[in-house]
Amino acid sequence: MEALLAFGLLIGLILGGMWVQFAVAGAGLFYVWLLKGFAGWKALGIVSWGASNSFTLAAIPLFVLMAEILLGSGLSTRLYNGVAPFVRRLPGGLLHTNIAGSGIFAAISGGSAPTAAAMSTVALPELGRRGYDLRLVSGSLAAGGTLGILIPPSITMIIYATFTETSIARLFAAGLVPGIVLALFYMGFIALRATLNPALAPRDTTRATPRELGAALLDILPFLLLILIVLGSIYGGLATPTEAGAVGVVGAILISAIYGKFSLTLLTGALARTATMSGNILFIVFTSMIFAYATALSQVGEHLVSFLDEANVSRLTFLLVIMVTFAILGCFMEGLGMIAIIVPVIFPALVAMQVDPIWFGVFVVILVELGQLTPPLGVILFVVAGSSDNVTVEDVIMGTLPFFVIIVAFMLLLIAVPQIALFFPSLTLG
């Protein structure tokens, strides 16, 4: 009964317009009070210390800073132009650049919003001038942006690892292949759509010269080297994700300096944005730890395990229910909040059902991707729409619908073939 009241209060506060962080904190404090009275609040000091005293969470501001330096230096334009000659002759033309460029930027950004912003500010004006269908353009940018939390390094995976005490290195390895496969699915859909209706994406049949391809490769190479250093050091066991994040920051500074973009103004601006974004993320973690503490006191996870066992609910049914739950909550709650609230409750049931926590981490991240594309709160929809005066949120929503279906289909494939996520971690990390 207490759990229902607490969750009801949480949903009511969010629907009432309260920021998620404060809604979670208020509902969590109310939940603890229902269970233990004011005496239960005495443990909040220990809970808050446990939430903040984490070497794992220190990776978040480092990956955010790495992305902000590259984004603030305007090097996303160079990356976009570097990818374009390699894909422009494919059906769908430069729309493939939206996906491929997003995939590469995702591997250095750690988040979806920076990825979508970086690609949208370059692609929307350029493809609009070339006569591309703006709904398909904006849909591909929104879908490509979601790769930012699936292709490692991923801030969302770090949050999941914090609540489940799973290996970040294994999660990063598990997200790589699904991220690449999902990007290929996006590109396959674009090619099919452009083949059926060539007017949607004017095709450039000009063959790139070796000189042009060489120049394009030089534009991409620094980003690929940075990805190799950051992820390679993690997969090779040479560095923890936090240490790799620090190396990535140094690499981002060097890349921006090589291209003559680095300055004290750039660095201070990136640091300010990093402090704001990281503070927001870590505050969500802090408040969610209060809620997780309350759910632990109430043993709601253990009660869920007993209920599922008595009801003889299958693993597939439970996963489908989780999909629907995340899809509904995604309409009015951002992804980190959903993970922080739902995962501690359902994790004991997942363990009882022998669901691999690494696989489920990838599954949850893709669910968060869906939430980022779900109106009315889907943050990526607004990031893309805000990048151009010629595109409305409605255009982005309509353009995103086919990619939404692709993500759902891919999740069902991931349930049927879990090795898509688990093969690479077992290969690289044993």
C-alpha positions in Angstrom: 0.0 0.0 0.0 2.8 2.4 0.9 4.5 1.7 -2.4 1.3 2.6 -4.4 0.9 5.8 -2.4 4.6 6.8 -3.0 4.5 6.0 -6.7 1.1 7.7 -7.1 2.6 10.8 -5.5 5.7 10.6 -7.8 3.6 10.4 -10.9 1.2 13.2 -9.7 4.1 15.6 -9.0 5.6 15.0 -12.4 2.3 15.4 -14.2 1.8 18.5 -12.1 4.9 20.0 -13.7 7.5 19.6 -10.9 11.0 18.8 -12.0 11.8 15.1 -11.9 14.6 15.5 -9.4 12.4 17.2 -6.8 9.5 15.0 -7.5 11.7 11.9 -6.9 13.1 13.5 -3.7 9.7 14.4 -2.4 8.2 11.0 -3.1 11.2 9.2 -1.7 11.1 11.2 1.6 7.3 10.6 1.8 7.9 6.8 1.2 10.5 6.6 4.0 8.2 8.5 6.3 5.3 6.1 5.6 7.6 3.1 6.4 9.6 4.3 9.3 8.3 7.7 10.3 10.7 10.6 10.9 13.2 8.2 12.4 13.7 6.7 8.9 15.2 10.0 7.8 18.2 9.6 10.1 19.8 7.3 7.6 19.6 9.8 4.8 23.1 11.1 5.6 24.6 7.7 4.9 22.4 7.3 1.8 23.5 10.6 0.4 27.2 9.8 1.1 26.9 6.5 -0.6 25.3 8.2 -3.6 28.1 10.7 -4.0 31.2 8.8 -2.8 31.6 6.9 -6.1 34.6 6.6 -8.4 32.3 5.2 -11.0 30.1 8.4 -11.1 33.3 10.5 -11.6 33.3 9.3 -15.2 30.2 11.2 -16.0 31.6 14.8 -15.9 34.7 13.6 -17.7 32.7 12.2 -20.7 30.4 15.2 -20.7 33.5 17.6 -20.8 35.0 15.6 -23.6 31.8 16.0 -25.7 31.4 19.7 -24.8 34.9 20.6 -25.9 34.4 18.9 -29.3 30.9 20.4 -29.6 31.9 23.9 -28.6 34.9 23.8 -31.0 32.5 23.3 -34.0 34.4 20.1 -35.1 31.1 18.3 -35.7 31.0 20.1 -39.1 34.4 18.6 -40.0 33.2 15.2 -38.9 30.0 15.5 -41.0 31.9 16.6 -44.1 34.4 13.8 -43.6 31.7 11.1 -43.6 29.7 12.5 -46.5 32.0 11.5 -49.5 31.9 7.8 -48.4 28.1 7.5 -48.3 26.7 10.1 -50.7 26.3 7.8 -53.7 24.1 5.3 -51.7 20.3 5.4 -52.1 19.4 8.1 -49.5 22.6 10.0 -50.1 23.6 12.3 -47.3 20.9 10.9 -45.0 23.4 8.1 -44.3 25.8 10.8 -43.1 23.3 11.7 -40.4 23.4 8.1 -39.0 27.1 7.3 -39.6 28.2 10.7 -38.2 25.9 10.3 -35.2 27.4 6.8 -34.6 30.9 8.2 -34.6 30.1 11.2 -32.4 28.1 9.0 -30.1 31.4 7.1 -29.3 32.9 10.3 -27.9 29.9 12.1 -26.4 28.3 9.7 -24.0 24.8 11.2 -24.4 22.1 11.6 -27.0 21.4 15.3 -26.7 24.9 16.4 -27.6 25.0 13.9 -30.5 21.7 15.1 -31.9 22.6 18.7 -31.5 26.0 18.3 -33.1 24.6 16.6 -36.2 21.4 18.6 -36.5 23.0 22.0 -36.6 25.1 20.9 -39.5 22.7 18.6 -41.4 19.4 20.4 -41.3 20.5 23.6 -43.1 22.6 21.7 -45.6 20.1 19.0 -46.6 17.3 21.6 -46.6 19.2 23.5 -49.3 19.7 20.3 -51.3 16.0 19.5 -51.4 15.8 16.6 -49.0 12.5 15.8 -47.3 12.9 17.6 -44.0 10.7 15.1 -42.1 12.9 12.2 -43.2 16.0 14.3 -42.4 14.8 15.3 -38.9 13.7 11.7 -38.2 17.1 10.3 -39.2 18.8 12.9 -37.0 16.6 12.1 -34.0 17.1 8.3 -34.4 20.8 8.8 -34.9 21.0 11.0 -31.8 19.7 8.2 -29.7 22.8 6.1 -30.5 24.6 8.5 -28.1 23.5 6.5 -25.1 23.8 3.0 -26.7 27.2 3.2 -28.4 29.8 3.5 -25.6 30.9 5.5 -23.7 27.3 5.9 -22.3 26.3 8.1 -19.3 23.1 6.1 -19.1 25.0 2.9 -18.8 27.1 4.4 -16.0 23.9 5.2 -14.1 22.5 1.7 -14.6 25.8 0.2 -13.4 25.6 2.4 -10.2 22.2 1.0 -9.3 22.9 -2.6 -10.2 26.6 -2.9 -9.3 27.5 -4.3 -12.7 30.7 -3.8 -14.6 30.8 -0.6 -16.7 33.5 -2.1 -18.9 31.3 -5.1 -19.8 28.3 -2.8 -20.3 30.3 -0.6 -22.7 31.4 -3.8 -24.6 27.8 -5.1 -24.7 26.5 -1.8 -26.2 28.9 -1.6 -29.1 27.5 -4.3 -31.4 23.8 -3.5 -30.8 24.6 0.2 -31.5 26.3 -0.7 -34.8 23.5 -3.1 -35.8 20.8 -0.6 -35.0 22.6 2.1 -37.0 22.8 -0.4 -40.0 19.0 -1.0 -39.6 18.4 2.8 -39.8 20.6 3.1 -42.9 18.9 0.1 -44.5 15.5 1.7 -43.9 16.7 5.0 -45.4 18.1 3.2 -48.5 14.8 1.3 -49.0 12.7 4.5 -48.5 14.8 6.5 -50.9 14.8 3.7 -53.5 11.0 3.5 -53.4 10.7 7.3 -53.5 13.8 9.0 -54.9 12.3 12.4 -54.5 12.8 12.2 -50.8 16.6 12.2 -51.0 18.3 13.6 -54.1 21.1 11.3 -55.0 24.6 12.5 -55.7 26.2 10.1 -58.3 29.5 12.0 -58.5 32.3 9.6 -57.7 34.7 10.9 -55.1 38.3 11.3 -56.2 41.1 9.7 -54.2 42.2 13.2 -53.2 38.7 14.0 -51.8 38.5 10.7 -50.0 42.0 11.2 -48.5 41.0 14.7 -47.3 37.7 13.3 -45.8 39.6 10.6 -44.0 41.9 13.1 -42.4 38.8 14.9 -41.1 37.5 11.7 -39.5 40.8 10.2 -38.4 41.3 12.2 -35.2 37.9 11.2 -34.0 38.5 7.5 -34.8 41.8 7.7 -32.9 40.1 9.2 -29.9 37.5 6.5 -29.9 40.2 3.8 -30.2 42.2 5.2 -27.3 39.2 5.7 -25.0 37.4 2.4 -25.7 40.5 0.4 -26.4 42.0 1.3 -23.1 38.7 0.1 -21.4 38.3 -3.1 -23.4 42.0 -3.9 -23.1 41.9 -3.6 -19.3 44.4 -0.7 -19.3 42.1 1.9 -17.8 38.9 2.1 -15.8 36.1 4.1 -17.5 36.8 7.0 -15.3 40.5 7.0 -16.2 39.6 6.6 -19.9 37.3 9.6 -19.6 40.2 11.7 -18.3 42.3 10.5 -21.3 39.4 11.4 -23.6 39.3 15.0 -22.2 43.0 15.4 -23.0 42.4 14.0 -26.4 39.5 16.3 -27.1 41.7 19.3 -26.1 44.5 18.1 -28.4 42.1 17.6 -31.4 40.6 21.1 -31.0 44.1 22.6 -30.7 45.3 20.8 -33.8 42.5 22.3 -35.8 43.1 25.7 -34.3 39.8 25.8 -32.4 41.0 25.6 -28.8 40.9 28.7 -26.6 40.5 29.6 -23.0 37.0 30.8 -23.8 36.1 27.4 -25.3 37.5 25.6 -22.2 35.7 27.8 -19.7 32.4 27.5 -21.6 32.8 23.8 -21.8 33.5 23.6 -18.1 30.4 25.7 -17.3 28.1 23.5 -19.4 29.7 20.4 -18.0 29.1 21.6 -14.4 25.5 22.3 -15.2 24.8 19.1 -17.0 26.7 16.9 -14.6 25.1 18.5 -11.6 21.7 17.8 -13.0 22.5 14.2 -13.7 24.2 13.6 -10.3 21.3 15.3 -8.5 18.9 12.8 -10.1 21.2 10.0 -8.9 21.2 11.5 -5.4 17.5 11.8 -5.1 16.9 8.4 -6.7 19.1 6.8 -4.1 16.6 8.1 -1.5 13.8 6.4 -3.4 15.9 3.3 -3.8 16.5 3.3 -0.1 12.8 3.4 0.6 12.1 0.5 -1.8 14.7 -1.5 -0.1 13.1 -0.8 3.3 9.7 -1.9 2.0 11.1 -5.0 0.3 8.9 -4.3 -2.7 11.5 -6.0 -4.9 11.2 -9.2 -2.9 7.4 -9.0 -3.0 7.5 -8.6 -6.8 9.6 -11.8 -7.0 7.1 -13.7 -4.9 4.2 -12.4 -7.0 5.8 -13.3 -10.3 6.6 -16.8 -9.0 3.1 -17.4 -7.8 1.6 -16.1 -11.0 4.0 -18.2 -13.0 4.9 -15.2 -15.2 7.3 -16.1 -18.0 10.5 -14.2 -18.6 9.2 -13.0 -22.0 6.0 -11.7 -20.5 7.8 -9.8 -17.8 10.2 -8.2 -20.4 7.2 -7.1 -22.5 5.5 -5.6 -19.5 8.7 -3.7 -18.8 8.8 -2.4 -22.4 5.2 -1.2 -22.1 5.9 0.4 -18.7 9.0 2.3 -20.0 7.0 3.4 -23.1 4.3 4.9 -21.0 6.6 6.6 -18.5 8.7 7.9 -21.4 5.8 10.2 -22.3 6.3 12.3 -19.2 9.6 11.3 -17.6 13.2 11.5 -18.8 15.4 8.4 -19.1 17.7 8.7 -16.2 14.7 9.1 -13.8 13.0 6.0 -15.2 16.2 3.9 -14.7 16.7 5.3 -11.2 13.2 4.6 -10.1 12.3 1.3 -11.9 15.5 -0.6 -12.0 16.0 -1.0 -8.2 12.5 -2.3 -7.9 12.6 -4.9 -10.7 16.2 -5.9 -10.4 15.6 -8.7 -7.8 13.0 -10.2 -10.1 15.4 -10.1 -13.0 18.0 -11.9 -10.9 15.4 -14.5 -9.9 14.5 -15.0 -13.5 18.2 -15.4 -14.4 18.1 -12.5 -16.8 21.7 -11.5 -17.5 22.2 -8.0 -15.9 24.7 -7.0 -18.6 22.2 -7.9 -21.4 19.4 -6.1 -19.5 21.5 -3.0 -19.2 21.6 -2.8 -23.0 17.9 -3.5 -23.1 17.1 -0.7 -20.7 19.3 1.7 -22.6 17.3 1.0 -25.8 14.1 1.5 -23.8 15.4 4.9 -22.8 16.1 5.6 -26.5 12.4 5.0 -27.1 11.5 7.4 -24.3 13.7 10.1 -25.9 11.6 9.8 -29.0 8.2 9.7 -27.3 6.1 12.9 -27.3 5.4 15.0 -25.5 8.6 14.9 -23.4 11.0 13.3 -25.8 14.1 15.5 -25.4 15.6 14.5 -28.8 12.5 15.7 -30.6 13.0 19.2 -29.2 16.8 19.2 -29.7 16.4 18.5 -33.4 13.4 20.9 -33.9 15.4 23.6 -32.1 18.3 23.3 -34.6 16.4 24.9 -37.5 13.6 27.4 -38.0 12.3 25.3 -40.9 11.4 22.2 -38.8 8.7 21.9 -36.2 8.4 19.4 -33.4 5.5 17.9 -35.4 7.8 17.3 -38.4 10.3 15.6 -36.2 7.7 13.4 -34.6 6.3 12.3 -38.0 9.8 11.7 -39.4 10.7 9.7 -36.3 7.8 7.2 -36.3 9.4 4.7 -38.7 12.6 4.7 -36.7 10.5 4.2 -33.5 9.1 1.0 -35.1 12.6 -0.1 -36.0 13.8 0.3 -32.4 10.8 -1.8 -31.1 11.5 -4.5 -33.7 15.2 -4.5 -32.7 14.3 -4.9 -29.1 12.3 -8.0 -29.9 15.2 -9.3 -31.9 17.5 -8.7 -28.9 15.2 -10.7 -26.7 15.2 -13.6 -29.2 19.0 -13.4 -29.8 20.7 -12.1 -26.6 24.1 -12.9 -28.0 23.9 -9.7 -30.1 24.7 -7.9 -26.9 26.7 -10.6 -25.0 29.1 -11.9 -27.7 31.5 -9.0 -27.7 31.9 -8.8 -23.9 32.7 -12.5 -23.7 35.2 -12.1 -26.5 37.0 -9.1 -25.1 36.6 -9.3 -21.3 36.1 -13.1 -20.8 
